[in-house]
Amino acid sequence: MVCDFHSTCTEHQRLPLFSDRFKKTPLALIFSIVVIDLLGFGIIIPILPQYAARGFAADDITIGFLVASYSFMQLLFTPVWGRLSDKFGRKPVLLMGLFLTMSGYIMFSFADTLVLLFASRLLSGVGGANISAAQAYIADVTSLENRAKGMGVLGAAFGLGFVFGPVMGGYFSQFGYEAPGYAAASLSFIALIMTALFLPEPRVHLNANAQATGSFKMEQLWHTLKKKQTGMLLLFFFLSTFAYANIYATFPIISNSEWGYSDAAVGLFFAFIGLVGALTQGVIIRYLTDRFSERTLLFAGGVFVMVGLTLIPFYVSTVVLLLVLTVLSLGTGTMAPTAMSMISKSADPEDQGGILGINQSLGALGRVLGPIWGGFTFQVFGHSWPFFTGGAVMLIVIILVRNTLWD
């Protein structure tokens, strides 16, 4: 049986989110699988730029394209995996994605040319795009009233992966840049085995692209952008993602080459960013939303991101750098959930799936273009300019949002 937006499923056909046997439900399994897989992704983040620079003499522009390649393949293949999971089932698609991800990490470790290194990231990006199947799986096994909590479980899995993965990547890099690849591949293999042996196929299927990714149509995009507030919020989300993504390729390089930090230390910096961001989204934002309006939080978050990005190049000491990264992470942790909430509220009920799909696609596009721009400005204009231009983009957007949302 297939459930979609126009049909209903009885409650006994859905698995509850929480119960006395929660630890045995597929939701707990999919959480464990996604955490393990995302740990592998997090392992690669802090060491990829230095691996490309030291091992393959890649310049900064090339490194920007290399970092962006993973997100580019995710942008292309997320809706593809969603449609395939509707047709062939969630479990087969999850298995195939994990196998491709594992293969990409193995290729990463064995790469002896820059072309193979690019191929490894492209392949891992194709596999990592199966997150749409994981989102659809959660929609399949949770009741409607528990859907948001179920997606929150997936968000928690992302948070754990981005906090602990970089620490592991920095540690394993001490044994050679091949070691993080082997570690990431091992984690994907564990997730693959868990999926194959323990994860059941859901008894009912919702539409994966509608539930997980929405649909991206140019005519819908232009129609949406004509709505002043919704269009501005989408533009804000895209540009802020673009501005922040500048640091993915450049922060590890400047930390290592100019400030003298090891890859292990860079991994700890990324883990710190992830931890502060997770605490902000999971704890602090609850108190802030009770005391301030969403537009005020959005504006303040944007200011924090702008200040954090602009101050990164003015390195003085580790303590000062951690304070700057705290400001940056507080900004992103406040801004991201607030923007998502405002975008959802500004859209018509019948357009929710499509609008959120457009928002997700624009975010992915920002994660593609941001590292490319960062690598370009890093090499052509100087090591401070990716952060300065990111701050400048945030300043422009803050002004536009202030003039739009306070009308």
C-alpha positions as CSV (number, residue, x, y, z in Angstrom):
1,M,0.0,0.0,0.0
2,V,1.2,3.5,-0.9
3,C,0.1,6.6,1.1
4,D,0.2,10.0,-0.4
5,F,-1.2,13.5,0.4
6,H,-4.6,12.5,-1.0
7,S,-5.1,9.3,0.9
8,T,-5.2,8.4,4.5
9,C,-3.6,5.6,6.5
10,T,-5.0,4.2,9.7
11,E,-3.0,4.6,12.8
12,H,-2.2,1.0,13.2
13,Q,-0.4,1.1,9.9
14,R,2.1,3.5,11.3
15,L,4.8,2.9,13.8
16,P,4.7,5.2,16.8
17,L,7.7,7.5,17.5
18,F,8.0,6.6,21.2
19,S,6.8,3.5,22.9
20,D,8.0,1.0,25.5
21,R,9.9,-0.8,22.8
22,F,11.3,2.3,21.2
23,K,14.8,1.0,21.1
24,K,13.7,-1.8,18.9
25,T,11.8,0.3,16.4
26,P,13.1,1.1,12.9
27,L,13.4,4.8,13.9
28,A,16.1,4.0,16.4
29,L,17.8,1.9,13.7
30,I,17.7,4.6,11.1
31,F,19.0,7.1,13.6
32,S,22.0,4.8,14.4
33,I,22.6,4.2,10.7
34,V,22.6,7.9,9.8
35,V,24.8,8.8,12.8
36,I,27.4,6.3,11.8
37,D,27.3,7.3,8.1
38,L,27.5,11.0,8.9
39,L,30.5,10.4,11.2
40,G,32.3,9.3,8.0
41,F,31.3,12.5,6.2
42,G,32.5,14.6,9.2
43,I,35.8,12.8,9.2
44,I,36.7,14.1,5.8
45,I,35.7,17.8,6.3
46,P,38.8,19.1,8.2
47,I,41.5,17.3,6.3
48,L,40.3,17.4,2.7
49,P,41.8,20.8,1.7
50,Q,45.2,20.0,3.2
51,Y,45.2,16.5,1.7
52,A,44.6,18.0,-1.8
53,A,47.2,20.8,-1.3
54,R,50.0,18.6,0.2
55,G,49.3,15.3,-1.6
56,F,48.4,16.6,-5.1
57,A,49.7,20.2,-5.1
58,A,46.2,21.5,-5.7
59,D,45.8,25.3,-5.8
60,D,43.2,27.1,-3.8
61,I,40.7,27.4,-6.7
62,T,40.9,23.7,-7.3
63,I,40.4,23.0,-3.7
64,G,37.3,25.1,-3.7
65,F,35.9,23.0,-6.6
66,L,36.9,19.8,-4.8
67,V,35.1,20.8,-1.6
68,A,32.0,21.8,-3.6
69,S,31.9,18.6,-5.7
70,Y,30.3,16.6,-2.9
71,S,27.4,19.1,-2.5
72,F,27.0,19.4,-6.2
73,M,26.3,15.7,-6.6
74,Q,23.9,15.8,-3.6
75,L,22.1,18.6,-5.3
76,L,21.7,16.6,-8.5
77,F,20.9,13.2,-7.0
78,T,18.8,13.9,-3.9
79,P,15.5,13.9,-5.9
80,V,16.7,11.0,-8.0
81,W,17.2,8.8,-4.9
82,G,13.8,9.9,-3.6
83,R,12.0,8.8,-6.8
84,L,13.9,5.5,-6.8
85,S,13.0,4.8,-3.2
86,D,9.3,5.4,-4.1
87,K,9.6,2.8,-6.9
88,F,12.0,0.2,-5.4
89,G,11.7,0.7,-1.7
90,R,13.6,2.6,1.0
91,K,15.9,-0.2,2.1
92,P,17.4,-1.0,-1.4
93,V,18.1,2.7,-2.0
94,L,19.7,3.2,1.4
95,L,21.9,0.1,0.8
96,M,23.0,1.4,-2.6
97,G,23.8,4.8,-1.3
98,L,25.8,3.4,1.6
99,F,27.7,1.2,-0.8
100,L,28.6,4.1,-3.1
101,T,29.6,6.2,-0.1
102,M,31.9,3.5,1.2
103,S,33.4,3.0,-2.3
104,G,34.0,6.7,-2.5
105,Y,35.9,6.7,0.8
106,I,38.0,3.7,-0.3
107,M,38.8,5.5,-3.5
108,F,39.7,8.6,-1.4
109,S,42.4,6.6,0.4
110,F,43.8,4.9,-2.7
111,A,43.7,8.1,-4.9
112,D,47.1,8.8,-6.4
113,T,46.0,11.5,-8.8
114,L,43.9,14.6,-8.3
115,V,41.4,13.2,-10.9
116,L,40.8,10.2,-8.6
117,L,40.4,12.4,-5.6
118,F,37.7,14.3,-7.4
119,A,36.1,11.1,-8.5
120,S,36.1,9.9,-4.9
121,R,34.2,13.0,-3.7
122,L,31.8,12.9,-6.5
123,L,31.0,9.2,-5.8
124,S,30.6,9.8,-2.1
125,G,28.3,12.8,-3.0
126,V,26.1,10.5,-5.1
127,G,25.8,8.0,-2.2
128,G,25.3,10.7,0.4
129,A,22.3,12.1,-1.5
130,N,20.3,9.1,-0.3
131,I,19.5,11.2,2.8
132,S,16.2,11.8,1.0
133,A,15.4,8.1,1.4
134,A,16.2,8.3,5.1
135,Q,13.9,11.3,5.5
136,A,11.2,9.4,3.6
137,Y,11.8,6.3,5.8
138,I,11.1,8.4,8.9
139,A,7.9,9.8,7.3
140,D,6.8,6.2,6.6
141,V,7.3,4.9,10.1
142,T,5.9,7.9,12.1
143,S,2.4,9.1,12.6
144,L,1.5,12.6,11.4
145,E,1.5,14.1,14.8
146,N,5.0,12.7,15.5
147,R,6.5,13.5,12.1
148,A,8.3,16.7,13.3
149,K,9.8,14.8,16.2
150,G,11.0,12.1,13.9
151,M,12.7,14.6,11.6
152,G,14.2,16.1,14.7
153,V,15.8,12.7,15.4
154,L,17.4,13.0,12.0
155,G,18.6,16.5,12.8
156,A,20.2,15.1,16.0
157,A,22.0,12.5,13.9
158,F,23.4,15.3,11.7
159,G,24.6,17.2,14.8
160,L,26.4,14.2,16.2
161,G,28.1,13.5,12.9
162,F,29.3,17.0,12.5
163,V,30.6,17.2,16.1
164,F,32.4,14.0,16.5
165,G,33.4,13.3,12.9
166,P,35.9,16.2,12.5
167,V,37.5,15.2,15.8
168,M,38.0,11.6,14.4
169,G,39.3,13.0,11.1
170,G,41.9,15.2,12.7
171,Y,43.0,12.3,14.9
172,F,43.3,9.8,12.2
173,S,45.2,12.2,9.9
174,Q,48.2,11.8,12.2
175,F,48.6,8.4,10.7
176,G,48.5,9.7,7.1
177,Y,45.8,11.1,5.0
178,E,44.7,7.6,3.9
179,A,43.7,6.7,7.4
180,P,40.7,9.0,7.6
181,G,39.4,7.6,4.4
182,Y,39.7,4.0,5.7
183,A,38.0,5.1,9.0
184,A,35.1,6.7,7.1
185,A,34.8,3.6,4.8
186,S,34.7,1.4,7.8
187,L,31.8,3.4,9.4
188,S,29.9,3.3,6.1
189,F,30.4,-0.5,6.0
190,I,29.1,-0.8,9.5
191,A,26.0,1.2,8.5
192,L,25.6,-0.9,5.4
193,I,25.6,-4.2,7.4
194,M,23.2,-2.8,10.0
195,T,20.8,-1.7,7.2
196,A,21.0,-5.1,5.4
197,L,20.6,-7.2,8.6
198,F,18.3,-5.2,10.8
199,L,16.4,-2.4,9.0
200,P,12.9,-3.6,7.8
201,E,11.3,-2.1,4.7
202,P,8.4,0.2,5.8
203,R,4.9,-1.3,5.4
204,V,3.6,1.9,3.8
205,H,5.3,4.5,1.6
206,L,4.7,8.2,1.4
207,N,5.9,10.1,-1.6
208,A,9.6,10.5,-0.9
209,N,10.2,13.7,-2.9
210,A,7.1,15.3,-1.5
211,Q,8.0,14.4,2.1
212,A,11.8,14.8,2.0
213,T,12.8,17.2,-0.7
214,G,9.8,18.8,-2.4
215,S,10.0,19.5,-6.1
216,F,12.1,22.2,-7.7
217,K,10.3,23.8,-10.6
218,M,11.5,27.1,-12.2
219,E,7.9,28.4,-12.7
220,Q,7.2,27.8,-9.0
221,L,10.4,29.5,-8.1
222,W,9.6,32.6,-10.0
223,H,6.0,32.6,-8.7
224,T,7.4,32.3,-5.1
225,L,10.0,35.0,-5.6
226,K,7.2,37.5,-6.6
227,K,5.9,37.2,-3.1
228,K,8.0,39.8,-1.3
229,Q,8.4,38.3,2.1
230,T,8.7,34.6,1.0
231,G,11.1,35.5,-1.8
232,M,13.2,37.6,0.5
233,L,13.4,34.8,3.0
234,L,14.5,32.3,0.4
235,L,17.1,34.8,-0.9
236,F,18.3,35.3,2.6
237,F,18.7,31.6,3.2
238,F,20.6,31.1,-0.1
239,L,23.0,34.0,0.4
240,S,23.6,33.2,4.1
241,T,24.4,29.6,3.2
242,F,26.7,30.8,0.4
243,A,28.5,33.2,2.7
244,Y,29.0,30.6,5.5
245,A,30.1,27.9,3.0
246,N,33.1,30.1,2.1
247,I,34.9,28.7,5.2
248,Y,34.6,25.0,4.2
249,A,37.6,25.2,1.8
250,T,39.5,28.1,3.3
251,F,39.4,27.8,7.1
252,P,41.4,24.6,7.2
253,I,44.1,26.1,4.9
254,I,44.5,29.4,6.8
255,S,44.4,27.6,10.1
256,N,47.3,25.4,9.0
257,S,49.4,27.5,6.8
258,E,49.2,30.9,8.5
259,W,48.3,30.1,12.2
260,G,50.3,26.8,12.5
261,Y,47.5,24.6,13.7
262,S,47.7,20.8,13.0
263,D,44.9,18.9,11.2
264,A,43.9,17.5,14.6
265,A,43.4,21.0,15.9
266,V,41.4,22.0,12.8
267,G,39.2,19.0,13.5
268,L,38.6,20.2,17.0
269,F,37.7,23.7,15.7
270,F,35.1,22.2,13.4
271,A,33.7,20.1,16.2
272,F,33.5,23.2,18.4
273,I,31.5,25.0,15.7
274,G,29.2,22.0,15.4
275,L,28.7,21.7,19.2
276,V,27.9,25.4,19.7
277,G,25.5,25.3,16.7
278,A,23.8,22.2,18.0
279,L,23.4,23.7,21.5
280,T,22.0,26.9,20.0
281,Q,19.4,25.1,17.9
282,G,18.6,22.5,20.5
283,V,18.5,24.5,23.7
284,I,19.2,28.3,23.4
285,I,16.7,28.9,20.6
286,R,13.8,27.7,22.8
287,Y,14.4,30.5,25.3
288,L,15.0,33.1,22.6
289,T,11.8,32.4,20.7
290,D,9.8,33.0,23.9
291,R,11.3,36.4,24.4
292,F,11.9,37.8,20.9
293,S,10.1,37.9,17.6
294,E,11.3,35.7,14.7
295,R,12.3,38.6,12.6
296,T,14.4,40.0,15.4
297,L,16.1,36.6,15.8
298,L,16.7,36.4,12.1
299,F,18.2,39.8,12.0
300,A,20.4,39.2,15.1
301,G,21.5,35.9,13.8
302,G,22.6,37.5,10.5
303,V,24.5,40.2,12.4
304,F,26.3,37.5,14.4
305,V,27.3,35.6,11.3
306,M,28.5,38.7,9.6
307,V,30.6,39.7,12.6
308,G,32.0,36.2,13.0
309,L,33.0,35.8,9.4
310,T,34.6,39.2,9.2
311,L,36.7,38.7,12.4
312,I,38.1,35.3,11.5
313,P,41.2,36.7,9.6
314,F,42.1,38.9,12.5
315,Y,43.7,36.1,14.4
316,V,45.3,36.9,17.8
317,S,45.2,33.7,19.8
318,T,43.3,30.4,20.2
319,V,41.1,31.9,22.9
320,V,40.1,34.9,20.7
321,L,39.5,32.6,17.7
322,L,37.2,30.4,19.8
323,L,35.3,33.5,20.8
324,V,34.9,34.5,17.2
325,L,33.8,31.0,16.2
326,T,31.3,31.1,19.1
327,V,29.8,34.3,17.7
328,L,29.6,32.7,14.3
329,S,28.0,29.5,15.5
330,L,25.5,31.3,17.7
331,G,24.5,33.2,14.6
332,T,24.0,30.2,12.3
333,G,22.3,28.3,15.1
334,T,19.8,31.1,15.6
335,M,19.4,32.0,12.0
336,A,18.9,28.6,10.3
337,P,15.8,27.3,12.3
338,T,14.3,30.8,12.4
339,A,14.5,31.2,8.6
340,M,13.1,27.7,8.1
341,S,10.1,28.5,10.4
342,M,9.4,31.8,8.7
343,I,9.6,30.4,5.2
344,S,7.2,27.6,6.1
345,K,4.8,30.1,7.7
346,S,4.9,32.5,4.8
347,A,4.0,29.8,2.2
348,D,0.5,28.8,1.3
349,P,-0.5,25.4,2.8
350,E,-0.8,23.8,-0.6
351,D,2.7,25.0,-1.5
352,Q,4.5,23.8,1.6
353,G,6.3,20.9,0.0
354,G,7.3,22.8,-3.1
355,I,8.5,25.8,-1.1
356,L,10.6,23.7,1.3
357,G,12.0,21.8,-1.7
358,I,13.0,25.1,-3.3
359,N,14.6,26.2,-0.1
360,Q,16.5,23.0,0.3
361,S,17.7,23.2,-3.3
362,L,18.8,26.8,-2.9
363,G,20.7,25.8,0.3
364,A,22.5,23.1,-1.6
365,L,23.4,25.5,-4.4
366,G,24.9,27.8,-1.8
367,R,27.0,25.0,-0.5
368,V,28.2,24.4,-4.0
369,L,29.0,28.0,-4.9
370,G,30.3,29.1,-1.5
371,P,33.5,26.9,-1.5
372,I,34.2,27.7,-5.2
373,W,34.0,31.5,-4.5
374,G,36.0,31.0,-1.3
375,G,38.8,29.2,-3.1
376,F,38.9,31.7,-5.9
377,T,39.1,34.8,-3.6
378,F,41.6,33.0,-1.3
379,Q,44.0,32.5,-4.2
380,V,43.4,35.7,-6.3
381,F,42.8,38.4,-3.7
382,G,44.3,37.1,-0.5
383,H,43.6,34.8,2.4
384,S,41.3,37.2,4.3
385,W,39.0,37.9,1.4
386,P,36.7,34.8,1.5
387,F,35.8,35.9,5.0
388,F,35.5,39.6,4.2
389,T,33.3,38.9,1.2
390,G,31.2,36.5,3.2
391,G,30.7,39.2,5.8
392,A,29.9,41.7,3.0
393,V,27.2,39.4,1.6
394,M,25.7,39.0,5.0
395,L,25.6,42.8,5.5
396,I,23.8,43.3,2.2
397,V,21.2,40.6,3.1
398,I,20.7,42.1,6.6
399,I,19.9,45.4,5.1
400,L,17.5,43.9,2.6
401,V,15.8,41.8,5.4
402,R,15.5,44.9,7.7
403,N,13.9,46.9,4.9
404,T,11.5,44.0,4.0
405,L,10.4,42.4,7.3
406,W,9.9,45.7,9.1
407,D,7.6,47.3,6.5
